[in-house]
């Protein structure tokens, strides 16, 4: 039994379903056969009992008319006249009896006392000398004599009918079982074909082919729903792998660029230090120049490390203490700082369409938003010709859904950024042209920080060309309710 249980558990799902189906069908056939045979037997026996009971009034007078020997008067069923001790006194044979039916029923148990207590009740008895041959007997006591009359009919024909019907029913059930199992095997095999395809698809996915999909199944069926779920899962997995690949590629490039950028100032610092240690710097002027270069490279390396840390914190998307911030206020502060650092430049704050600037409130981190404006303005000051004007435009734009977007633009009138440079300008450590060298003081991370901060505020930053020439950086952030008024112009 344990062996069969183990074999069943290790068999395929299709085999398990067919085994259970076959078992249920076999039980159904067996129960149907037994019920059919039992009902048929009960009906046939009940019919014989009724026939025997109705023939007693006909058989009894024939038996009492001749108390000795057999009688020749035809009777519907074999009759027997019994004394008190169940001895046969007279016999009347049925006219339909054949030579095979001349056997005599065993009536030894039908004593007068027994017949009195079971008067008119039918019972089954064996044959004299052949217990396997059964008779159906109904006995009753005579009214005027202490004798009883027993009417009997052999059950050979009934047994043959029951055996034939049972064999036919069982054979038909067995044939039906075999046909059902064959058809069921074919249908289950066809029904499980999509699962085989799912299995094959899963195997190819396990081998690394994430482009596999299940197609062509009705979404209303279980297989269709499984296919849809599998396809959705594969899509998420493929997107996750692609995102991981892009992230790893981006991280490797970032690490390589950072290493390169850090190595350059370190090499300069080490070179000047070795010159000083070996006594190659003979005059105070040479020593001062070397110390000046060491200090400059140290500052640039410090700025680079700070920018890297800023980007790392932005990538972690830490929760900041956000509050209402007016971009117009930040623009005025940035313009004031630019006047102080570059007094020869014209830095003007105006509206988006050269109109009066208006308040543009957003909900965000004020320090990071200030860094955005400062980086954009510093980038414009650094990479445009001396004396060229700069503009900061602030205002609101209405969207189709009725919502407003706060907009801040930094416009310059320099050479501008075009082509592939414009597409990659927000990448980390990317410099658009040879003029953007390390000597300008930039780390190549300023615009990357701008993009990261704006993205953290659920906004966008875009580079376009300034009318008449130059570059315009446009920052868009969802507008929030105003709190305070912007400061006066500076």
Protein Blocks (a to p, Z undefined) as FASTA:
>chain_A
ZZmmmmmmmpcfklmmmmmmmmmmmmmmmmmmmmmmmmmmmmmmmmmmmmmmmmmmmmmm
mmmmpmghjdfbdcfbdcddddfkopafbdcddfkbcfklmpccdfklmcfklmmmmgoi
acddddehiakbccdddddddfkbccdddddddfklmmmmmmmmmmmmmmmmmmmmmmmm
mmmmmmmmmmmmmmmmmmmmmmmmmnopakbccehiafkbmklmmmmmmmmmmmmmmmmm
mmmmmmmmmmmmmmmmmmmmmmmmmmmmmmmmmmmmnopambfklmmmmmmmmmmmmmmm
mmmmmmmmmmmmmmnopacddddddfklmmmmmmmmmmmmmmmbccddddfkopacdddd
ddddfklmmmmmmmmmmmmmmmgcehiacdddddddddfkopacdddddddfbebpehjl
lmmmmpghiafblmlcfknopaolmmmmmmmmmmmnopacdddddehiacdddddddddd
dfbdcdddZZ
